[in-house]
Amino acid sequence: MVGHAPIGEYHLHFCPEEPIACWCPPQPLQTRDHILQVCLRVQCTEDCEPPFSQIEVLGFCKLNDWVFAFPPPPMDGNLIEQAEWGHL
Ligand SMILES: [Zn+2]
């Protein structure tokens, strides 16, 4: 992984208007290494070791689907109403 993902470290260099701190206390700079190695919000895999291979990183991302991902777009009023009525 090269660090080109919507994380704080990337925002710091390319999107300064976006947040750079992680959501875990004490809100450190959200770097790739922080997420993969020490973030308190991530669920660890069976051995709780940071992922090393591409397969392990893929499993890590599946387990923690919020990491290295863009937030979902906000729902508009029609979609919220449909969801409330169970039509989504
Ligand atoms: Zn964190």
PDB file of the backbone (N, CA, C, O) and the ligand in Angstrom, with CONECT records:
HET     ZN  A 101       1
ATOM      1  N   MET A   1       0.840  -1.177   0.000  1.00  0.00           N
ATOM      2  CA  MET A   1       0.000   0.000   0.000  1.00  0.00           C
ATOM      3  C   MET A   1       0.882   1.235   0.000  1.00  0.00           C
ATOM      4  O   MET A   1       1.884   1.307   0.710  1.00  0.00           O
ATOM      5  N   VAL A   2       0.491   2.191  -0.800  1.00  0.00           N
ATOM      6  CA  VAL A   2       1.311   3.383  -0.972  1.00  0.00           C
ATOM      7  C   VAL A   2       0.790   4.581  -0.195  1.00  0.00           C
ATOM      8  O   VAL A   2       1.411   5.643  -0.229  1.00  0.00           O
ATOM      9  N   GLY A   3      -0.304   4.447   0.487  1.00  0.00           N
ATOM     10  CA  GLY A   3      -0.824   5.545   1.295  1.00  0.00           C
ATOM     11  C   GLY A   3      -1.764   6.472   0.552  1.00  0.00           C
ATOM     12  O   GLY A   3      -2.174   7.499   1.093  1.00  0.00           O
ATOM     13  N   HIS A   4      -2.113   6.128  -0.676  1.00  0.00           N
ATOM     14  CA  HIS A   4      -3.072   6.936  -1.418  1.00  0.00           C
ATOM     15  C   HIS A   4      -4.472   6.445  -1.089  1.00  0.00           C
ATOM     16  O   HIS A   4      -5.064   5.655  -1.825  1.00  0.00           O
ATOM     17  N   ALA A   5      -4.978   6.923   0.015  1.00  0.00           N
ATOM     18  CA  ALA A   5      -6.302   6.537   0.493  1.00  0.00           C
ATOM     19  C   ALA A   5      -6.850   7.719   1.287  1.00  0.00           C
ATOM     20  O   ALA A   5      -6.076   8.558   1.749  1.00  0.00           O
ATOM     21  N   PRO A   6      -8.141   7.799   1.452  1.00  0.00           N
ATOM     22  CA  PRO A   6      -8.712   8.931   2.183  1.00  0.00           C
ATOM     23  C   PRO A   6      -8.461   8.820   3.689  1.00  0.00           C
ATOM     24  O   PRO A   6      -9.381   8.607   4.480  1.00  0.00           O
ATOM     25  N   ILE A   7      -7.203   8.970   4.053  1.00  0.00           N
ATOM     26  CA  ILE A   7      -6.823   8.942   5.470  1.00  0.00           C
ATOM     27  C   ILE A   7      -6.167  10.280   5.809  1.00  0.00           C
ATOM     28  O   ILE A   7      -5.827  11.057   4.917  1.00  0.00           O
ATOM     29  N   GLY A   8      -5.994  10.539   7.096  1.00  0.00           N
ATOM     30  CA  GLY A   8      -5.472  11.826   7.537  1.00  0.00           C
ATOM     31  C   GLY A   8      -4.149  12.197   6.900  1.00  0.00           C
ATOM     32  O   GLY A   8      -3.944  13.350   6.520  1.00  0.00           O
ATOM     33  N   GLU A   9      -3.254  11.238   6.781  1.00  0.00           N
ATOM     34  CA  GLU A   9      -1.938  11.498   6.200  1.00  0.00           C
ATOM     35  C   GLU A   9      -2.072  11.987   4.758  1.00  0.00           C
ATOM     36  O   GLU A   9      -1.346  12.888   4.338  1.00  0.00           O
ATOM     37  N   TYR A  10      -2.975  11.412   4.019  1.00  0.00           N
ATOM     38  CA  TYR A  10      -3.230  11.825   2.632  1.00  0.00           C
ATOM     39  C   TYR A  10      -3.869  13.208   2.614  1.00  0.00           C
ATOM     40  O   TYR A  10      -3.472  14.073   1.834  1.00  0.00           O
ATOM     41  N   HIS A  11      -4.863  13.413   3.479  1.00  0.00           N
ATOM     42  CA  HIS A  11      -5.526  14.721   3.548  1.00  0.00           C
ATOM     43  C   HIS A  11      -4.526  15.826   3.863  1.00  0.00           C
ATOM     44  O   HIS A  11      -4.607  16.920   3.304  1.00  0.00           O
ATOM     45  N   LEU A  12      -3.583  15.541   4.756  1.00  0.00           N
ATOM     46  CA  LEU A  12      -2.596  16.541   5.157  1.00  0.00           C
ATOM     47  C   LEU A  12      -1.869  17.117   3.948  1.00  0.00           C
ATOM     48  O   LEU A  12      -1.580  18.312   3.897  1.00  0.00           O
ATOM     49  N   HIS A  13      -1.578  16.257   2.979  1.00  0.00           N
ATOM     50  CA  HIS A  13      -0.803  16.695   1.815  1.00  0.00           C
ATOM     51  C   HIS A  13      -1.663  17.143   0.629  1.00  0.00           C
ATOM     52  O   HIS A  13      -1.272  18.040  -0.118  1.00  0.00           O
ATOM     53  N   PHE A  14      -2.833  16.517   0.457  1.00  0.00           N
ATOM     54  CA  PHE A  14      -3.601  16.764  -0.769  1.00  0.00           C
ATOM     55  C   PHE A  14      -4.970  17.393  -0.558  1.00  0.00           C
ATOM     56  O   PHE A  14      -5.515  17.989  -1.487  1.00  0.00           O
ATOM     57  N   CYS A  15      -5.535  17.279   0.624  1.00  0.00           N
ATOM     58  CA  CYS A  15      -6.884  17.814   0.890  1.00  0.00           C
ATOM     59  C   CYS A  15      -6.874  18.478   2.264  1.00  0.00           C
ATOM     60  O   CYS A  15      -7.490  17.960   3.195  1.00  0.00           O
ATOM     61  N   PRO A  16      -6.188  19.614   2.413  1.00  0.00           N
ATOM     62  CA  PRO A  16      -6.021  20.196   3.749  1.00  0.00           C
ATOM     63  C   PRO A  16      -7.331  20.592   4.425  1.00  0.00           C
ATOM     64  O   PRO A  16      -7.351  20.817   5.635  1.00  0.00           O
ATOM     65  N   GLU A  17      -8.412  20.681   3.675  1.00  0.00           N
ATOM     66  CA  GLU A  17      -9.696  21.018   4.301  1.00  0.00           C
ATOM     67  C   GLU A  17     -10.340  19.804   4.971  1.00  0.00           C
ATOM     68  O   GLU A  17     -11.294  19.952   5.734  1.00  0.00           O
ATOM     69  N   GLU A  18      -9.828  18.618   4.691  1.00  0.00           N
ATOM     70  CA  GLU A  18     -10.391  17.388   5.269  1.00  0.00           C
ATOM     71  C   GLU A  18      -9.700  17.068   6.596  1.00  0.00           C
ATOM     72  O   GLU A  18      -8.572  17.505   6.823  1.00  0.00           O
ATOM     73  N   PRO A  19     -10.364  16.310   7.474  1.00  0.00           N
ATOM     74  CA  PRO A  19      -9.770  15.994   8.783  1.00  0.00           C
ATOM     75  C   PRO A  19      -8.523  15.124   8.652  1.00  0.00           C
ATOM     76  O   PRO A  19      -8.416  14.301   7.743  1.00  0.00           O
ATOM     77  N   ILE A  20      -7.588  15.321   9.573  1.00  0.00           N
ATOM     78  CA  ILE A  20      -6.347  14.550   9.535  1.00  0.00           C
ATOM     79  C   ILE A  20      -6.185  13.639  10.751  1.00  0.00           C
ATOM     80  O   ILE A  20      -5.324  12.760  10.755  1.00  0.00           O
ATOM     81  N   ALA A  21      -7.003  13.843  11.777  1.00  0.00           N
ATOM     82  CA  ALA A  21      -6.875  13.049  12.997  1.00  0.00           C
ATOM     83  C   ALA A  21      -7.700  11.771  12.898  1.00  0.00           C
ATOM     84  O   ALA A  21      -8.742  11.728  12.245  1.00  0.00           O
ATOM     85  N   CYS A  22      -7.210  10.745  13.557  1.00  0.00           N
ATOM     86  CA  CYS A  22      -7.957   9.495  13.632  1.00  0.00           C
ATOM     87  C   CYS A  22      -9.097   9.666  14.627  1.00  0.00           C
ATOM     88  O   CYS A  22      -9.099  10.596  15.433  1.00  0.00           O
ATOM     89  N   TRP A  23     -10.059   8.761  14.560  1.00  0.00           N
ATOM     90  CA  TRP A  23     -11.217   8.849  15.454  1.00  0.00           C
ATOM     91  C   TRP A  23     -10.936   8.220  16.811  1.00  0.00           C
ATOM     92  O   TRP A  23     -11.760   8.318  17.720  1.00  0.00           O
ATOM     93  N   CYS A  24      -9.795   7.581  16.957  1.00  0.00           N
ATOM     94  CA  CYS A  24      -9.498   6.951  18.244  1.00  0.00           C
ATOM     95  C   CYS A  24      -8.781   7.960  19.152  1.00  0.00           C
ATOM     96  O   CYS A  24      -8.090   8.853  18.662  1.00  0.00           O
ATOM     97  N   PRO A  25      -8.944   7.820  20.454  1.00  0.00           N
ATOM     98  CA  PRO A  25      -8.213   8.713  21.359  1.00  0.00           C
ATOM     99  C   PRO A  25      -6.728   8.395  21.332  1.00  0.00           C
ATOM    100  O   PRO A  25      -6.371   7.226  21.182  1.00  0.00           O
ATOM    101  N   PRO A  26      -5.860   9.358  21.466  1.00  0.00           N
ATOM    102  CA  PRO A  26      -6.096  10.796  21.616  1.00  0.00           C
ATOM    103  C   PRO A  26      -6.119  11.536  20.287  1.00  0.00           C
ATOM    104  O   PRO A  26      -5.585  12.641  20.191  1.00  0.00           O
ATOM    105  N   GLN A  27      -6.721  10.956  19.274  1.00  0.00           N
ATOM    106  CA  GLN A  27      -6.867  11.526  17.950  1.00  0.00           C
ATOM    107  C   GLN A  27      -5.517  11.878  17.309  1.00  0.00           C
ATOM    108  O   GLN A  27      -5.265  13.034  16.970  1.00  0.00           O
ATOM    109  N   PRO A  28      -4.654  10.866  17.147  1.00  0.00           N
ATOM    110  CA  PRO A  28      -3.359  11.119  16.489  1.00  0.00           C
ATOM    111  C   PRO A  28      -3.549  11.324  14.995  1.00  0.00           C
ATOM    112  O   PRO A  28      -4.635  11.096  14.462  1.00  0.00           O
ATOM    113  N   LEU A  29      -2.481  11.758  14.318  1.00  0.00           N
ATOM    114  CA  LEU A  29      -2.519  11.840  12.862  1.00  0.00           C
ATOM    115  C   LEU A  29      -2.835  10.453  12.324  1.00  0.00           C
ATOM    116  O   LEU A  29      -2.181   9.476  12.689  1.00  0.00           O
ATOM    117  N   GLN A  30      -3.822  10.368  11.472  1.00  0.00           N
ATOM    118  CA  GLN A  30      -4.260   9.077  10.940  1.00  0.00           C
ATOM    119  C   GLN A  30      -3.352   8.681   9.780  1.00  0.00           C
ATOM    120  O   GLN A  30      -3.585   9.062   8.633  1.00  0.00           O
ATOM    121  N   THR A  31      -2.328   7.920  10.094  1.00  0.00           N
ATOM    122  CA  THR A  31      -1.406   7.434   9.077  1.00  0.00           C
ATOM    123  C   THR A  31      -1.726   5.991   8.728  1.00  0.00           C
ATOM    124  O   THR A  31      -2.465   5.315   9.443  1.00  0.00           O
ATOM    125  N   ARG A  32      -1.160   5.529   7.623  1.00  0.00           N
ATOM    126  CA  ARG A  32      -1.344   4.123   7.239  1.00  0.00           C
ATOM    127  C   ARG A  32      -0.829   3.202   8.344  1.00  0.00           C
ATOM    128  O   ARG A  32      -1.504   2.246   8.725  1.00  0.00           O
ATOM    129  N   ASP A  33       0.371   3.493   8.857  1.00  0.00           N
ATOM    130  CA  ASP A  33       0.941   2.644   9.901  1.00  0.00           C
ATOM    131  C   ASP A  33       0.106   2.682  11.173  1.00  0.00           C
ATOM    132  O   ASP A  33      -0.047   1.660  11.842  1.00  0.00           O
ATOM    133  N   HIS A  34      -0.433   3.844  11.513  1.00  0.00           N
ATOM    134  CA  HIS A  34      -1.288   3.930  12.700  1.00  0.00           C
ATOM    135  C   HIS A  34      -2.478   2.984  12.550  1.00  0.00           C
ATOM    136  O   HIS A  34      -2.793   2.221  13.463  1.00  0.00           O
ATOM    137  N   ILE A  35      -3.137   3.042  11.388  1.00  0.00           N
ATOM    138  CA  ILE A  35      -4.323   2.205  11.168  1.00  0.00           C
ATOM    139  C   ILE A  35      -3.945   0.725  11.202  1.00  0.00           C
ATOM    140  O   ILE A  35      -4.643  -0.080  11.819  1.00  0.00           O
ATOM    141  N   LEU A  36      -2.863   0.371  10.554  1.00  0.00           N
ATOM    142  CA  LEU A  36      -2.500  -1.045  10.451  1.00  0.00           C
ATOM    143  C   LEU A  36      -1.884  -1.610  11.731  1.00  0.00           C
ATOM    144  O   LEU A  36      -1.934  -2.820  11.953  1.00  0.00           O
ATOM    145  N   GLN A  37      -1.301  -0.752  12.577  1.00  0.00           N
ATOM    146  CA  GLN A  37      -0.526  -1.287  13.695  1.00  0.00           C
ATOM    147  C   GLN A  37      -1.038  -0.940  15.087  1.00  0.00           C
ATOM    148  O   GLN A  37      -0.921  -1.765  15.993  1.00  0.00           O
ATOM    149  N   VAL A  38      -1.597   0.242  15.288  1.00  0.00           N
ATOM    150  CA  VAL A  38      -1.899   0.635  16.668  1.00  0.00           C
ATOM    151  C   VAL A  38      -3.286   1.235  16.900  1.00  0.00           C
ATOM    152  O   VAL A  38      -3.644   1.495  18.049  1.00  0.00           O
ATOM    153  N   CYS A  39      -4.064   1.460  15.868  1.00  0.00           N
ATOM    154  CA  CYS A  39      -5.348   2.135  16.051  1.00  0.00           C
ATOM    155  C   CYS A  39      -6.239   1.315  16.982  1.00  0.00           C
ATOM    156  O   CYS A  39      -6.372   0.100  16.833  1.00  0.00           O
ATOM    157  N   LEU A  40      -6.835   2.000  17.929  1.00  0.00           N
ATOM    158  CA  LEU A  40      -7.688   1.341  18.903  1.00  0.00           C
ATOM    159  C   LEU A  40      -9.064   1.005  18.341  1.00  0.00           C
ATOM    160  O   LEU A  40      -9.809   0.238  18.950  1.00  0.00           O
ATOM    161  N   ARG A  41      -9.403   1.562  17.201  1.00  0.00           N
ATOM    162  CA  ARG A  41     -10.734   1.314  16.635  1.00  0.00           C
ATOM    163  C   ARG A  41     -10.788   0.104  15.721  1.00  0.00           C
ATOM    164  O   ARG A  41     -11.876  -0.375  15.403  1.00  0.00           O
ATOM    165  N   VAL A  42      -9.655  -0.395  15.295  1.00  0.00           N
ATOM    166  CA  VAL A  42      -9.695  -1.510  14.360  1.00  0.00           C
ATOM    167  C   VAL A  42      -9.883  -2.825  15.094  1.00  0.00           C
ATOM    168  O   VAL A  42      -9.446  -2.995  16.232  1.00  0.00           O
ATOM    169  N   GLN A  43     -10.541  -3.743  14.417  1.00  0.00           N
ATOM    170  CA  GLN A  43     -10.648  -5.097  14.915  1.00  0.00           C
ATOM    171  C   GLN A  43      -9.453  -5.854  14.373  1.00  0.00           C
ATOM    172  O   GLN A  43      -9.166  -5.795  13.177  1.00  0.00           O
ATOM    173  N   CYS A  44      -8.758  -6.560  15.242  1.00  0.00           N
ATOM    174  CA  CYS A  44      -7.584  -7.278  14.764  1.00  0.00           C
ATOM    175  C   CYS A  44      -7.990  -8.659  14.266  1.00  0.00           C
ATOM    176  O   CYS A  44      -9.043  -9.191  14.616  1.00  0.00           O
ATOM    177  N   THR A  45      -7.122  -9.213  13.444  1.00  0.00           N
ATOM    178  CA  THR A  45      -7.350 -10.555  12.935  1.00  0.00           C
ATOM    179  C   THR A  45      -7.041 -11.558  14.032  1.00  0.00           C
ATOM    180  O   THR A  45      -6.736 -11.166  15.158  1.00  0.00           O
ATOM    181  N   GLU A  46      -7.114 -12.827  13.726  1.00  0.00           N
ATOM    182  CA  GLU A  46      -6.971 -13.881  14.731  1.00  0.00           C
ATOM    183  C   GLU A  46      -5.704 -13.737  15.571  1.00  0.00           C
ATOM    184  O   GLU A  46      -5.754 -13.884  16.792  1.00  0.00           O
ATOM    185  N   ASP A  47      -4.570 -13.452  14.931  1.00  0.00           N
ATOM    186  CA  ASP A  47      -3.308 -13.392  15.677  1.00  0.00           C
ATOM    187  C   ASP A  47      -2.992 -11.985  16.199  1.00  0.00           C
ATOM    188  O   ASP A  47      -1.986 -11.801  16.885  1.00  0.00           O
ATOM    189  N   CYS A  48      -3.816 -11.012  15.893  1.00  0.00           N
ATOM    190  CA  CYS A  48      -3.633  -9.619  16.319  1.00  0.00           C
ATOM    191  C   CYS A  48      -2.287  -9.036  15.884  1.00  0.00           C
ATOM    192  O   CYS A  48      -1.785  -8.096  16.502  1.00  0.00           O
ATOM    193  N   GLU A  49      -1.714  -9.586  14.837  1.00  0.00           N
ATOM    194  CA  GLU A  49      -0.490  -9.030  14.262  1.00  0.00           C
ATOM    195  C   GLU A  49      -0.887  -8.106  13.116  1.00  0.00           C
ATOM    196  O   GLU A  49      -1.874  -8.367  12.430  1.00  0.00           O
ATOM    197  N   PRO A  50      -0.130  -7.025  12.898  1.00  0.00           N
ATOM    198  CA  PRO A  50      -0.436  -6.170  11.746  1.00  0.00           C
ATOM    199  C   PRO A  50      -0.367  -6.980  10.456  1.00  0.00           C
ATOM    200  O   PRO A  50       0.499  -7.844  10.319  1.00  0.00           O
ATOM    201  N   PRO A  51      -1.260  -6.715   9.515  1.00  0.00           N
ATOM    202  CA  PRO A  51      -1.230  -7.465   8.257  1.00  0.00           C
ATOM    203  C   PRO A  51       0.073  -7.199   7.519  1.00  0.00           C
ATOM    204  O   PRO A  51       0.585  -6.080   7.520  1.00  0.00           O
ATOM    205  N   PHE A  52       0.601  -8.243   6.889  1.00  0.00           N
ATOM    206  CA  PHE A  52       1.875  -8.128   6.180  1.00  0.00           C
ATOM    207  C   PHE A  52       1.696  -8.345   4.681  1.00  0.00           C
ATOM    208  O   PHE A  52       2.145  -7.526   3.879  1.00  0.00           O
ATOM    209  N   SER A  53       1.057  -9.418   4.304  1.00  0.00           N
ATOM    210  CA  SER A  53       0.908  -9.722   2.882  1.00  0.00           C
ATOM    211  C   SER A  53      -0.337  -9.034   2.327  1.00  0.00           C
ATOM    212  O   SER A  53      -1.174  -8.528   3.074  1.00  0.00           O
ATOM    213  N   GLN A  54      -0.436  -9.029   0.998  1.00  0.00           N
ATOM    214  CA  GLN A  54      -1.618  -8.435   0.365  1.00  0.00           C
ATOM    215  C   GLN A  54      -2.888  -9.147   0.802  1.00  0.00           C
ATOM    216  O   GLN A  54      -3.919  -8.507   1.011  1.00  0.00           O
ATOM    217  N   ILE A  55      -2.821 -10.463   0.939  1.00  0.00           N
ATOM    218  CA  ILE A  55      -3.996 -11.232   1.379  1.00  0.00           C
ATOM    219  C   ILE A  55      -4.378 -10.824   2.796  1.00  0.00           C
ATOM    220  O   ILE A  55      -5.562 -10.679   3.101  1.00  0.00           O
ATOM    221  N   GLU A  56      -3.387 -10.637   3.663  1.00  0.00           N
ATOM    222  CA  GLU A  56      -3.680 -10.229   5.040  1.00  0.00           C
ATOM    223  C   GLU A  56      -4.270  -8.819   5.083  1.00  0.00           C
ATOM    224  O   GLU A  56      -5.181  -8.553   5.867  1.00  0.00           O
ATOM    225  N   VAL A  57      -3.755  -7.918   4.245  1.00  0.00           N
ATOM    226  CA  VAL A  57      -4.308  -6.556   4.191  1.00  0.00           C
ATOM    227  C   VAL A  57      -5.744  -6.601   3.694  1.00  0.00           C
ATOM    228  O   VAL A  57      -6.598  -5.869   4.194  1.00  0.00           O
ATOM    229  N   LEU A  58      -6.014  -7.453   2.716  1.00  0.00           N
ATOM    230  CA  LEU A  58      -7.378  -7.589   2.204  1.00  0.00           C
ATOM    231  C   LEU A  58      -8.309  -8.081   3.321  1.00  0.00           C
ATOM    232  O   LEU A  58      -9.406  -7.550   3.495  1.00  0.00           O
ATOM    233  N   GLY A  59      -7.876  -9.081   4.066  1.00  0.00           N
ATOM    234  CA  GLY A  59      -8.677  -9.579   5.187  1.00  0.00           C
ATOM    235  C   GLY A  59      -8.873  -8.511   6.243  1.00  0.00           C
ATOM    236  O   GLY A  59      -9.961  -8.383   6.804  1.00  0.00           O
ATOM    237  N   PHE A  60      -7.840  -7.750   6.516  1.00  0.00           N
ATOM    238  CA  PHE A  60      -7.922  -6.650   7.486  1.00  0.00           C
ATOM    239  C   PHE A  60      -8.958  -5.621   7.034  1.00  0.00           C
ATOM    240  O   PHE A  60      -9.764  -5.150   7.837  1.00  0.00           O
ATOM    241  N   CYS A  61      -8.933  -5.277   5.751  1.00  0.00           N
ATOM    242  CA  CYS A  61      -9.883  -4.279   5.233  1.00  0.00           C
ATOM    243  C   CYS A  61     -11.308  -4.817   5.215  1.00  0.00           C
ATOM    244  O   CYS A  61     -12.259  -4.061   5.413  1.00  0.00           O
ATOM    245  N   LYS A  62     -11.462  -6.104   4.980  1.00  0.00           N
ATOM    246  CA  LYS A  62     -12.817  -6.676   5.038  1.00  0.00           C
ATOM    247  C   LYS A  62     -13.337  -6.642   6.468  1.00  0.00           C
ATOM    248  O   LYS A  62     -14.513  -6.362   6.702  1.00  0.00           O
ATOM    249  N   LEU A  63     -12.469  -6.924   7.409  1.00  0.00           N
ATOM    250  CA  LEU A  63     -12.864  -6.917   8.819  1.00  0.00           C
ATOM    251  C   LEU A  63     -13.148  -5.498   9.312  1.00  0.00           C
ATOM    252  O   LEU A  63     -13.991  -5.298  10.187  1.00  0.00           O
ATOM    253  N   ASN A  64     -12.453  -4.529   8.756  1.00  0.00           N
ATOM    254  CA  ASN A  64     -12.597  -3.120   9.155  1.00  0.00           C
ATOM    255  C   ASN A  64     -12.961  -2.314   7.902  1.00  0.00           C
ATOM    256  O   ASN A  64     -12.124  -1.608   7.338  1.00  0.00           O
ATOM    257  N   ASP A  65     -14.199  -2.431   7.488  1.00  0.00           N
ATOM    258  CA  ASP A  65     -14.575  -1.857   6.193  1.00  0.00           C
ATOM    259  C   ASP A  65     -14.572  -0.333   6.168  1.00  0.00           C
ATOM    260  O   ASP A  65     -14.757   0.253   5.102  1.00  0.00           O
ATOM    261  N   TRP A  66     -14.370   0.316   7.285  1.00  0.00           N
ATOM    262  CA  TRP A  66     -14.322   1.780   7.324  1.00  0.00           C
ATOM    263  C   TRP A  66     -12.925   2.301   7.034  1.00  0.00           C
ATOM    264  O   TRP A  66     -12.775   3.483   6.726  1.00  0.00           O
ATOM    265  N   VAL A  67     -11.879   1.449   7.120  1.00  0.00           N
ATOM    266  CA  VAL A  67     -10.523   1.948   6.919  1.00  0.00           C
ATOM    267  C   VAL A  67     -10.234   2.092   5.432  1.00  0.00           C
ATOM    268  O   VAL A  67     -10.716   1.299   4.623  1.00  0.00           O
ATOM    269  N   PHE A  68      -9.474   3.069   5.083  1.00  0.00           N
ATOM    270  CA  PHE A  68      -9.034   3.334   3.714  1.00  0.00           C
ATOM    271  C   PHE A  68     -10.217   3.479   2.749  1.00  0.00           C
ATOM    272  O   PHE A  68     -10.081   3.199   1.558  1.00  0.00           O
ATOM    273  N   ALA A  69     -11.368   3.914   3.254  1.00  0.00           N
ATOM    274  CA  ALA A  69     -12.559   4.027   2.409  1.00  0.00           C
ATOM    275  C   ALA A  69     -13.137   5.434   2.513  1.00  0.00           C
ATOM    276  O   ALA A  69     -13.027   6.101   3.541  1.00  0.00           O
ATOM    277  N   PHE A  70     -13.746   5.854   1.435  1.00  0.00           N
ATOM    278  CA  PHE A  70     -14.441   7.127   1.459  1.00  0.00           C
ATOM    279  C   PHE A  70     -15.746   6.951   2.217  1.00  0.00           C
ATOM    280  O   PHE A  70     -16.358   5.884   2.156  1.00  0.00           O
ATOM    281  N   PRO A  71     -16.182   7.984   2.932  1.00  0.00           N
ATOM    282  CA  PRO A  71     -17.464   7.857   3.617  1.00  0.00           C
ATOM    283  C   PRO A  71     -18.593   7.779   2.594  1.00  0.00           C
ATOM    284  O   PRO A  71     -18.469   8.312   1.491  1.00  0.00           O
ATOM    285  N   PRO A  72     -19.683   7.123   2.952  1.00  0.00           N
ATOM    286  CA  PRO A  72     -20.799   7.067   1.998  1.00  0.00           C
ATOM    287  C   PRO A  72     -21.377   8.463   1.811  1.00  0.00           C
ATOM    288  O   PRO A  72     -21.331   9.280   2.730  1.00  0.00           O
ATOM    289  N   PRO A  73     -21.922   8.745   0.626  1.00  0.00           N
ATOM    290  CA  PRO A  73     -22.525  10.068   0.418  1.00  0.00           C
ATOM    291  C   PRO A  73     -23.742  10.219   1.314  1.00  0.00           C
ATOM    292  O   PRO A  73     -24.391   9.233   1.661  1.00  0.00           O
ATOM    293  N   PRO A  74     -24.049  11.457   1.687  1.00  0.00           N
ATOM    294  CA  PRO A  74     -25.231  11.655   2.529  1.00  0.00           C
ATOM    295  C   PRO A  74     -26.489  11.236   1.779  1.00  0.00           C
ATOM    296  O   PRO A  74     -26.591  11.408   0.564  1.00  0.00           O
ATOM    297  N   MET A  75     -27.436  10.688   2.518  1.00  0.00           N
ATOM    298  CA  MET A  75     -28.685  10.262   1.902  1.00  0.00           C
ATOM    299  C   MET A  75     -29.585  11.474   1.719  1.00  0.00           C
ATOM    300  O   MET A  75     -29.672  12.334   2.595  1.00  0.00           O
ATOM    301  N   ASP A  76     -30.252  11.534   0.574  1.00  0.00           N
ATOM    302  CA  ASP A  76     -31.193  12.633   0.398  1.00  0.00           C
ATOM    303  C   ASP A  76     -32.522  12.263   1.065  1.00  0.00           C
ATOM    304  O   ASP A  76     -32.714  11.129   1.502  1.00  0.00           O
ATOM    305  N   GLY A  77     -33.410  13.210   1.133  1.00  0.00           N
ATOM    306  CA  GLY A  77     -34.671  13.014   1.839  1.00  0.00           C
ATOM    307  C   GLY A  77     -35.484  11.849   1.313  1.00  0.00           C
ATOM    308  O   GLY A  77     -36.089  11.118   2.098  1.00  0.00           O
ATOM    309  N   ASN A  78     -35.514  11.657  -0.017  1.00  0.00           N
ATOM    310  CA  ASN A  78     -36.306  10.560  -0.583  1.00  0.00           C
ATOM    311  C   ASN A  78     -35.765   9.204  -0.152  1.00  0.00           C
ATOM    312  O   ASN A  78     -36.536   8.299   0.166  1.00  0.00           O
ATOM    313  N   LEU A  79     -34.431   9.059  -0.140  1.00  0.00           N
ATOM    314  CA  LEU A  79     -33.847   7.780   0.256  1.00  0.00           C
ATOM    315  C   LEU A  79     -34.096   7.501   1.733  1.00  0.00           C
ATOM    316  O   LEU A  79     -34.363   6.362   2.114  1.00  0.00           O
ATOM    317  N   ILE A  80     -34.008   8.550   2.576  1.00  0.00           N
ATOM    318  CA  ILE A  80     -34.268   8.362   4.001  1.00  0.00           C
ATOM    319  C   ILE A  80     -35.712   7.904   4.203  1.00  0.00           C
ATOM    320  O   ILE A  80     -35.977   7.000   4.996  1.00  0.00           O
ATOM    321  N   GLU A  81     -36.639   8.528   3.486  1.00  0.00           N
ATOM    322  CA  GLU A  81     -38.052   8.158   3.615  1.00  0.00           C
ATOM    323  C   GLU A  81     -38.271   6.717   3.157  1.00  0.00           C
ATOM    324  O   GLU A  81     -39.009   5.968   3.796  1.00  0.00           O
ATOM    325  N   GLN A  82     -37.623   6.323   2.038  1.00  0.00           N
ATOM    326  CA  GLN A  82     -37.771   4.952   1.551  1.00  0.00           C
ATOM    327  C   GLN A  82     -37.200   3.957   2.551  1.00  0.00           C
ATOM    328  O   GLN A  82     -37.771   2.889   2.768  1.00  0.00           O
ATOM    329  N   ALA A  83     -36.060   4.315   3.165  1.00  0.00           N
ATOM    330  CA  ALA A  83     -35.435   3.420   4.137  1.00  0.00           C
ATOM    331  C   ALA A  83     -36.336   3.263   5.359  1.00  0.00           C
ATOM    332  O   ALA A  83     -36.461   2.167   5.907  1.00  0.00           O
ATOM    333  N   GLU A  84     -36.962   4.358   5.783  1.00  0.00           N
ATOM    334  CA  GLU A  84     -37.848   4.298   6.944  1.00  0.00           C
ATOM    335  C   GLU A  84     -39.056   3.400   6.678  1.00  0.00           C
ATOM    336  O   GLU A  84     -39.591   2.781   7.598  1.00  0.00           O
ATOM    337  N   TRP A  85     -39.481   3.334   5.420  1.00  0.00           N
ATOM    338  CA  TRP A  85     -40.638   2.506   5.063  1.00  0.00           C
ATOM    339  C   TRP A  85     -40.209   1.112   4.615  1.00  0.00           C
ATOM    340  O   TRP A  85     -41.037   0.305   4.193  1.00  0.00           O
ATOM    341  N   GLY A  86     -38.908   0.836   4.709  1.00  0.00           N
ATOM    342  CA  GLY A  86     -38.429  -0.504   4.368  1.00  0.00           C
ATOM    343  C   GLY A  86     -38.399  -0.812   2.896  1.00  0.00           C
ATOM    344  O   GLY A  86     -38.480  -1.979   2.511  1.00  0.00           O
ATOM    345  N   HIS A  87     -38.285   0.204   2.055  1.00  0.00           N
ATOM    346  CA  HIS A  87     -38.280  -0.016   0.613  1.00  0.00           C
ATOM    347  C   HIS A  87     -36.870  -0.010   0.039  1.00  0.00           C
ATOM    348  O   HIS A  87     -36.722   0.001  -1.183  1.00  0.00           O
ATOM    349  N   LEU A  88     -35.856  -0.017   0.846  1.00  0.00           N
ATOM    350  CA  LEU A  88     -34.480  -0.088   0.327  1.00  0.00           C
ATOM    351  C   LEU A  88     -33.882  -1.428   0.656  1.00  0.00           C
ATOM    352  O   LEU A  88     -32.731  -1.692   0.308  1.00  0.00           O
TER     353      LEU A  88
HETATM  354 ZN    ZN A 101      -6.811   5.405  15.339  1.00  0.00          ZN2+
END
